Amino acid sequence: MKFFIDTANLEEIKKAADYGFLDGVTTNPTLMAKEGLSNQTERIQAICALTSGPVSAEVLAVEPQAMLKEARILASLAPNVAIKLPLTLEALKIAKILAEEGTSVNLTLVFSALQALLAAKVGAAFVSPFVGRLDDIGVDGLSVVEEIQTIYANYGYETEIIVASVRNSQHVLKAALIGADICTIPFAVISQLASHPLTQNGLSAFLADQAKLKKA
Ligand code: E4P
């Protein structure tokens, strides 16, 4: 299972890379705004320099031709940029053009397996179902991911599923149990993955006993 980090914060990306399990990065306009950035170009380039994995950069334009133009500019920033487009009918057309040009496309804001089927049909490299936001409205987000997996397996689609809108370690666990390709995880949740109270208690006890050994 690949781990992407869901952030536009360079320090968080560096730390995750240092841990040794960073396979890519996803950003979105909200994450960019959180960093106080008005223009994402330089930040995308800086992120791409920190990882060789895919870095999703979201297109902000809404009109189709403007979307295509912006997507091509973003794709030219670095070889590992993946173009993030919202799953709308207009954006699907743009996604198909970009995919045919050899650009990796990540269709985002996906909330149903049928939307994900369309993403695969236009040749998107990635599809991002938002599990946390589905949970928020009383739908089991991971069950939608399971449906997508079944449909992709039925037809041999190669679009990779990025489990997105991850809120806690249980989302990561369940995504791994159902065999999702990728989880994009906020830094706070990445940090939680290694922690267990019994690990901490055990370590404290071992350290205390080690101190006794030294004295002996
Ligand atoms: C990632 O691609 C998404 O933009 C992100 O996971 C959305 O997360 P949120 O629902 O917590 O905003």
Residues whose N, C-alpha, C, O or C-beta is under 5 A from the ligand:
A	BS01	E4P	D6 T26 T27 N28 S128 G132 R133 A164 S165 V166
